């Protein structure tokens, strides 16, 4: 199914980049517009996908996981936990 394209996107670039894009598009037998749109979409999808991932070294990860096993001192929370429950099952 072909999607009708209704959005316009303009790009300002230098001559060398324009020529490089033209050459790459010709090698793939696509228009410059299709080449740039596809490249931009791939880059955007990669960045959006990576935004859901937190990267850290194994040492930092192990430290973080170990810290989850150590309870924080929280007298306020302990006091609240001792209050009578308002909702019972």
N, C-alpha and C positions, 0 to 999 in steps of 0.2 A: 504494500500500500504506500503510495507516494503522499507525503505531507505537503500541503501548500505552504510555501514560505511567505510570510507577510511582514517580517521584521527586516529592517535595514541596519547594517553595521558598517561604519566607515573606519578606515585605518590610515593613519599617517605614518610613513616609514621612509627610510633613506633608500637611495637607488640600489645599493648593493643588496639590501634585504629584499627589495621588490624583485630583483633579478633572481635571487636565490629561490624565492617562493615560486616564481614563474617556472623556473627550471624543474623544481621538485614536482609541481603540479603537472607539467608536461610529461615527466617521467611516469607519473601515475595515470596519465590520460584522464585527468579531471580538470575542472576549471580552477582558477586561482581562488575564487570565492568558496568553492567546495573544499579545496585543500585547507584554506585558513579556518573555515568553520569546523572541519573535522579535527584539525590539530588543536584548536581552542577548546573544543568539547572534550577531547581526550585529556587535556591538561586540567580542565575544570573538574572532570569526574575524578581524576586522581587526587587532586587537592581536597575535594569534598570527602572522598573515602578516607583519606588520611586524617581528617579532622576528628574522626571518631576513635582514633587510636592514640594512646599515650605511649611514647617511646622512652625507655630508660635503660640504663645499664643493668646487668644482672645484680650487681652489688646494691644498687639503689632499690631494685625490686625486692631483693631478699630483706633488706633493712625495713622497707615499708611493710612487708608481710609479717615480719617478726614483731613490729610495733603494734599490729592489730591484736596480738595475743596478750599485750600488757594493758591492764585496765587503767584508765585515767582516774585520778583522785577527783571525786566530784561529790562533796558533801551535800550540795543543793539537790543533785539528782537522787542521792540516797534518801534524803528527807522527803522528796516528792514520791518516791516509790513506796514509802511507808504510809502514805495517806490512804484513807478508805476509797475503794473503787466506787465510782458513780454508776458504772454500767457493769452488770453481771450477766453471766451466760445462763 
